[in-house]
Amino acid sequence: MIQTKTIINALPKALETIDLPTLGKKYQGKVRDFYILKDKRVTITTDRQSAFDVILGNIPFKGAVLNQLAAFWFEKTKKIVPNHMISLPDPNVLVSKNCKPIPVEMVIRGYLSGVTKTSVWYSYEKGERTIYGMQFPDGMQKNQKLPHPIITPTTHPEAGSAKHDERLTRDEIISRKIVEKKLYEEMEKVSLELFALGQKWCEQHGLILVDTKYEFGLYNGKLMLIDEIHTPDSSRFWIAKTYKDRLKHGQEPENFDKEFLRLWYAKRGYFGDGKPPKMTKELAVELSKRYIKTYEMLSEKTFNVFTYPIEERIKQNLKNVDII
């Protein structure tokens, strides 16, 4: 496992952003910078750490973990649905098809959990029983497994927008014509298949895939999986071997994702409003270790540690690939 000292030394130099003027205008999402070149998109996954729709700091090696783990899953799931990946010229860089994003995130949940305002548990704990247009019975326990996975979609604001995700129901999406009915039904079908594959693979590797989100786009009219898939940023994982015992004793499952970060802030009374508490060095180290360990558990590969800064490495690797 990567040493704490390595992460601490890398912390001040972690990749917050990168300017590549030869590629044209830079666009920014929460954790990614990207450039559009006709029918291709060059995406740099930075080390920016977000939660509650707020950038909270930088986590060394996180960008490379997300980029490479997403590539692993893109390859594994391409028989279920095509994806936008073309190549990875650098650990932090993805060259992809420039798809037209569909403005709905397909959030799929296998357990009654979460601490964010869009989570089902947040609403259930407040007494709501009709959530995302679905009925939930009384007497449910936090973190219990749902009878079957449910899809709780949200809007997905454009990169750089100040808007937050908005809860939606299936009927609202179709009636408001945010997504055409036939296309939305295809997104639902694909999301359930991706989640089933992900849950099975994670279980075989010691983790529970609790919930996740999928983003889709259109390329020449064809549905494509875009962004990322089954990473610690887009998904929540629990340690499988201790889950049942901890649930039985009313304890929180051992999380292995950025839920650790959300809980750290939630305990300090922060849920996305106002100025967040400053991220500590200890928190950054723990997050970095979790990201790397998740990659290694799921990909069955050892994470290749590198030396920061990495801006020149990225620029050089992009010179060596045909992206125009």
C-alpha positions in Angstrom: 0.0 0.0 0.0 1.2 3.5 -0.8 3.0 5.2 2.1 1.6 8.1 4.0 4.8 10.1 3.5 4.4 9.7 -0.3 0.9 11.2 -0.2 1.9 14.0 2.2 4.8 15.0 -0.1 2.5 15.0 -3.1 -0.3 17.0 -1.4 1.0 20.5 -2.2 1.6 19.6 -5.9 -1.6 17.6 -6.6 -3.2 18.6 -9.9 -5.9 21.2 -9.3 -6.2 22.2 -13.0 -4.2 22.4 -16.2 -4.1 24.8 -19.1 -3.6 23.4 -22.6 -4.0 26.4 -24.9 -3.1 24.5 -28.0 -6.3 22.5 -27.6 -8.5 25.6 -27.5 -11.0 26.7 -24.9 -10.9 25.0 -21.5 -14.2 23.8 -20.0 -14.5 22.7 -16.3 -16.7 20.4 -14.4 -16.5 19.6 -10.7 -13.3 17.5 -11.0 -12.5 17.4 -14.7 -11.1 19.9 -17.2 -11.9 19.2 -20.8 -11.3 20.4 -24.4 -13.5 19.8 -27.4 -11.9 19.1 -30.8 -14.6 18.6 -33.4 -15.9 15.0 -32.8 -13.4 14.3 -29.9 -13.1 15.4 -26.4 -9.9 15.5 -24.3 -10.7 15.2 -20.6 -8.1 15.6 -17.8 -9.3 14.2 -14.5 -7.8 16.4 -11.9 -7.2 15.8 -8.2 -10.0 18.2 -7.2 -12.2 16.7 -4.5 -15.9 17.6 -4.5 -18.9 16.7 -2.2 -22.2 18.4 -1.7 -21.6 20.1 -5.1 -18.7 22.0 -3.5 -14.9 21.7 -4.3 -13.3 21.0 -0.9 -9.6 20.5 -1.8 -7.2 18.3 -3.7 -6.4 14.6 -3.2 -3.1 13.3 -4.6 -3.4 10.5 -7.2 -7.2 10.7 -7.1 -7.5 11.9 -10.7 -5.4 9.0 -12.1 -7.4 6.5 -10.0 -10.7 7.7 -11.3 -9.5 7.9 -14.9 -8.0 4.4 -15.0 -10.8 2.7 -13.0 -13.4 4.2 -15.3 -11.4 2.9 -18.3 -11.4 -0.6 -16.6 -15.2 -0.5 -16.3 -15.8 0.9 -19.7 -14.0 -2.1 -21.2 -15.8 -4.5 -19.0 -19.3 -3.1 -19.7 -19.1 -2.3 -23.4 -21.2 -5.3 -24.4 -24.1 -3.9 -22.3 -23.8 -0.4 -23.8 -21.3 1.4 -26.0 -19.2 4.1 -24.3 -17.3 7.2 -25.3 -13.7 6.0 -24.6 -11.2 6.1 -27.4 -7.8 6.0 -25.5 -5.9 6.9 -22.4 -2.7 8.7 -23.5 -1.9 9.5 -19.9 -3.0 8.2 -16.5 -5.0 11.3 -16.0 -6.3 11.8 -19.5 -9.1 10.3 -21.5 -9.6 10.9 -25.3 -13.2 10.2 -26.1 -16.0 10.7 -28.6 -17.6 14.1 -28.2 -21.1 13.0 -27.2 -24.1 15.3 -26.6 -24.8 14.9 -22.9 -28.3 13.8 -21.8 -29.2 16.2 -18.9 -30.3 13.4 -16.5 -28.2 11.4 -14.1 -29.4 7.9 -13.6 -28.8 7.4 -9.9 -29.5 3.8 -8.9 -29.6 2.5 -5.3 -29.5 -0.9 -3.9 -29.7 0.1 -0.2 -31.6 2.7 1.9 -28.7 5.0 2.8 -27.0 8.3 2.2 -26.4 11.7 3.9 -26.9 14.1 1.0 -30.1 16.0 0.5 -30.9 14.0 -2.7 -30.5 10.6 -0.9 -33.5 8.4 -0.2 -32.6 8.0 3.5 -32.4 11.8 4.0 -36.1 12.1 2.9 -37.2 8.9 4.6 -35.7 10.0 8.0 -37.7 13.2 7.7 -40.9 11.2 7.4 -41.4 11.2 3.7 -42.8 7.9 2.3 -43.4 9.0 -1.3 -39.9 9.6 -2.6 -39.0 10.0 -6.3 -42.6 9.0 -7.0 -42.1 5.7 -5.2 -43.8 4.4 -2.1 -41.7 3.3 0.9 -43.2 1.4 3.9 -42.8 2.4 7.6 -40.3 0.6 9.8 -37.3 0.5 7.4 -33.8 0.7 8.8 -31.0 2.8 7.6 -28.5 0.9 5.4 -30.8 -2.1 4.8 -30.9 -3.7 1.4 -33.8 -2.7 -0.8 -36.0 -5.5 -2.2 -34.7 -4.5 -5.6 -32.6 -1.7 -7.0 -34.4 1.6 -7.6 -33.6 4.4 -10.0 -33.8 7.9 -8.5 -32.9 10.3 -11.4 -31.7 13.9 -11.0 -31.1 16.7 -13.5 -27.5 17.2 -14.4 -26.6 20.9 -14.8 -24.0 21.8 -17.5 -20.4 22.0 -16.5 -19.6 25.3 -14.8 -23.3 25.9 -13.9 -24.1 27.2 -10.4 -27.2 25.1 -10.3 -27.5 22.0 -8.1 -28.9 18.6 -9.0 -32.7 18.5 -8.9 -34.7 15.4 -7.9 -37.0 14.1 -10.6 -39.4 11.2 -11.1 -39.6 9.1 -14.2 -43.0 10.6 -15.1 -41.7 14.2 -14.7 -38.7 13.5 -17.1 -41.0 12.1 -19.7 -43.9 14.6 -19.3 -41.5 17.6 -19.3 -39.8 16.1 -22.4 -36.4 16.3 -20.7 -35.7 12.9 -22.3 -37.9 11.2 -24.9 -39.8 8.2 -23.5 -38.2 5.5 -25.7 -34.7 6.8 -25.0 -35.4 7.1 -21.2 -36.6 3.5 -21.1 -33.4 2.4 -22.8 -31.4 4.3 -20.2 -33.4 2.6 -17.4 -32.8 -0.9 -18.9 -29.1 -0.3 -19.4 -28.6 1.2 -15.9 -30.1 -1.8 -14.3 -27.9 -4.1 -16.3 -24.8 -2.1 -15.5 -25.7 -2.1 -11.8 -26.2 -5.9 -11.7 -22.9 -6.5 -13.3 -21.2 -4.0 -11.0 -22.7 -5.5 -7.9 -21.7 -9.0 -8.9 -18.1 -8.0 -9.7 -17.7 -5.9 -6.5 -19.1 -8.8 -4.3 -16.5 -11.1 -5.8 -13.8 -8.6 -4.8 -14.9 -7.9 -1.2 -17.1 -4.9 -1.7 -20.8 -4.0 -1.8 -21.8 -1.6 -4.6 -24.4 0.4 -2.6 -25.4 2.9 -5.2 -24.0 4.7 -8.2 -24.8 7.1 -11.0 -24.6 6.7 -14.7 -24.4 9.5 -17.3 -25.3 9.1 -20.9 -24.9 11.0 -24.1 -25.8 10.6 -27.8 -23.2 10.1 -30.6 -24.6 10.0 -34.1 -28.0 9.3 -32.5 -26.7 6.3 -30.5 -26.8 6.0 -26.7 -23.4 6.1 -25.1 -22.2 5.7 -21.5 -20.0 8.8 -20.7 -18.2 10.4 -17.8 -17.2 7.6 -15.4 -18.5 4.4 -14.0 -18.3 2.5 -10.7 -15.6 4.8 -9.2 -15.3 6.0 -5.6 -16.6 9.4 -6.9 -19.6 8.1 -8.7 -20.4 5.2 -6.4 -20.5 4.1 -2.8 -18.9 0.9 -1.6 -19.0 -0.9 1.7 -16.8 -3.7 3.0 -18.8 -6.8 2.4 -17.5 -9.1 5.1 -18.5 -6.8 8.0 -21.8 -5.4 6.6 -24.3 -7.9 8.1 -22.8 -7.8 11.6 -22.6 -4.0 11.7 -26.1 -3.6 10.5 -27.3 -6.1 13.1 -25.7 -4.0 15.9 -26.9 -0.6 14.5 -23.5 0.4 13.3 -22.6 2.2 10.1 -21.2 0.0 7.4 -17.5 0.2 6.8 -17.5 2.6 3.8 -14.8 2.5 1.2 -15.4 5.6 -1.0 -15.9 9.3 -0.6 -18.8 8.7 1.8 -16.0 8.8 4.4 -15.5 12.5 3.3 -19.2 13.3 3.4 -19.6 11.9 6.9 -16.5 13.8 8.1 -18.1 17.1 7.0 -21.6 16.1 8.1 -20.3 15.5 11.7 -19.1 19.1 11.6 -22.5 20.3 10.6 -21.6 21.0 7.0 -24.0 19.8 4.2 -23.1 22.1 1.4 -24.3 25.5 2.6 -21.9 28.3 3.6 -18.1 28.0 4.0 -16.9 24.4 4.5 -14.5 23.4 7.3 -10.9 23.2 6.0 -9.9 19.7 4.9 -7.1 18.3 7.1 -4.0 16.7 5.9 -5.0 13.5 7.7 -8.3 13.5 5.8 -6.6 13.9 2.5 -4.2 11.1 3.2 -7.0 8.7 4.2 -9.0 9.6 1.1 -6.0 9.1 -1.2 -5.4 5.6 0.3 -9.0 4.6 -0.1 -9.2 5.7 -3.7 -6.0 3.7 -4.5 -7.1 0.6 -2.6 -10.5 0.6 -4.3 -8.8 0.7 -7.7 -6.5 -2.2 -6.8 -9.3 -4.3 -5.3 -11.6 -3.9 -8.3 -9.1 -3.8 -11.2 -6.9 -6.5 -9.8 -3.9 -4.3 -10.7 -1.3 -2.5 -8.6 -1.6 1.3 -8.8 1.5 2.8 -10.4 2.6 5.7 -8.1 4.2 8.7 -9.9 6.0 11.9 -8.9 4.3 15.3 -8.9 4.0 17.8 -10.5 2.5 16.1 -13.6 1.5 19.0 -15.9 4.6 18.5 -18.2 4.0 14.8 -18.3 0.5 15.3 -19.5 1.5 17.8 -22.1 4.2 15.5 -23.5 1.9 12.5 -23.6 -0.7 14.5 -25.5 1.9 15.5 -28.1 2.5 11.8 -28.7 -1.1 11.0 -29.7 -3.2 11.9 -32.6 -6.2 13.7 -31.2 -7.2 16.0 -34.0 
